[in-house]
Structures are given as structure tokens and as C-alpha cells.
Amino acid sequence: MNRMWVAALAGLAVFGVSSPASAQTTRLFSGDTELPMVIEGPIGDLVRRAQRNTDPVPAVLTIADARFDMELSPRGFSRRTLGICQFPPLRLNLRGERRGTIMQGQNKLKLVTRCRSSAAYEQLTVLEYTAYRLYNEITPLSFRVRPVRVTYRDNGGRRREEVQFNFLIEDIDDLARRNHRTALEVQTREVASTQLDPQQAAFDAMFQYMIGNLDWDMVEGHADEECCHNGKLLAASATSRENVVPVPYDFDYSGFVNAPYATPPAGFRTSNVRQRVYRGYCRYNEQAQAAAELFRSRRERLYAIINGETRLTEGRRNAARSYIEGFFEILDDPQRFQRNVLDDCRH
């Protein structure tokens, strides 16, 4: 490794473990023990109309002995509208007093639900949750997640009570404050790839390559929609366009999760999401080399997250670890890394 790589790696390592920022995590996302929750409302009606209607419904959230009024609404696009899921992802909009509770400081939260009613689909939810935790191990500029075991009760009596493993995703504004930044509200292509933070752009691209995800973009989204596709942007201020940080989310189309409905986006010459394609920018190849070294230095910690996820079956856990081992086999081979990563970058 040359001196430039060593210097870049040292900078990445410091950036990746920034403890002062991490210390500001809100109470809800300060731990990873599973929270039992009850959501009561017109669940049956919400689920039936979710494909065409995202209007909120009144509901009640109970955690331990604390009850919170809220508005509950379906969210997302693919899982909700394309007939993929029988149960939509949800958004919680909490109301009323929350001081002194685990929900203090929380308002709008995304809840990732079980797509279909089977043990296999619950495993997919656990795998996506695990993907978020893997990126947390790389950088604090990432979405925190909290596992929850949710009991859904339909107060209209039209749907049977069910219990799901779900997880909550940290609000983007909390993530930004935790890292002393501001979440940008910009349209697609309003931020150029040249304005990205080189280190974080390399982190993002290397992580997406590790989990085999193609369903994302750092600076583009659908036309006339807020940027970016399965990612958010952070900056020093609302008007700053220097060293803009891309923060990824939504990993169910990755090879790591390997959902049965996941297919590569149009335009990629691969038929299987398990086949990795590097989508980082060539201008950040120097940072990509240093990022690869940082990932290698965190290898055992990444494996420990997978090995410690007891909600996965032994078979799923072994398959998940094996898939990540395949990533490190590429990083450990200079010729494969040059060919599959650096030479395959985006101009």
C-alpha cells in the first residue's frame, strides 16, 4: 500500500468511528434489543386499500405501558404498488406528549414490515435490518435501526391479530443532527456527482457493492421527484453544495437479502441480483482503494454482526456470511479488485 493510500485510510478510519456524533443518538435508536409494540387501528382497511391509497388512518401505538396516538399510513412504492407485498411498509406520525418515554424526540418514523405472511419473508426482513447494521459499522453517517416485535390489532374486527418482526428507521433529520449536518431537500440532479464528499461516496459505493445492491443512485431519482433513488443527501447547511454526503437506505433488492421478487434494474447486463456490479464513480477511485482497506479492517466486526443475528436461521446466517465472504475474496485479490471494481467504475 503506498503512502497516499495509507493517508487516505487513516482519514477514513477516523471519519468512520466518529464517537462524538454517535453519542447524540436518540434514546429509541441507542440500543438494539427488540422492542415489543402493539399497533391498534383499522389495519384491515389500511392493508386492503394500500396499493392505491396512502391516506393516514388514526391508530394507537403501545410500548410497555405508554400509549401514543398517531396517524398510520402506507408508504413506499414498489412493495406497495406492484403487487409484491400483502402487507405494506408503514409510516408512523406520532401525536401528543412523548417526553420521558422511549419515543421522546420522535415524530415521523418509517416502519419496515413483513412483506408476506410466512417465516421465509420474516427472514428477509431480518436480513434487510442486518444490512443497515453492517453500514452502521462502517460510518456513523448511516441510518440507525431498531428491531421491534409488533402485534397488529384491527379495531374493526376484519383482520386477525398478527405478530411480525419489523424494524424502525431513524428519521433523516435526527441522523443529520447526530452528525452535525443538514438534510438537503433537492430534486434529482440538483446535486452533481462532483459535489459529493469523496470519502462518503466511496463508502456508499463500496457498501452497495458488498451487499450486491443495484437499486440506488447518489444524485439521481425519478424525474420530478426528490433526490435521490433510495438515498438521502446531507450537507453542512441547506444551501451548501460542497462535500455532500450520500446516505443509502432500502436494501431489499440486494443480493444479500435475495428477495424472490428482486430483479436487477433495467440497463444492467446481469439477470441475478446476487451478481455484484460496482457503481462507484471513477473520480473517487483513490478513495475507493482506501475504503476497501477500511472494510477489510472491519471484516471480523461485520462477520460478528451476521453471526450474532439469532433471528436468522442457521442456513440463512451461513448464506449471508458466505455472500459477504465473496466480497472480501475480491478485495483480497488485487487483480480481481482492479478488474471488478476500479476498472468497472462509472465515469
Summary of the structure (lengths in Angstrom):
residues: 347
radius of gyration: 20.0
end to end distance: 24.7
largest distance: 66.8
contacts: 1099
relative contact order: 0.13
helix: 37%
strand: 20%
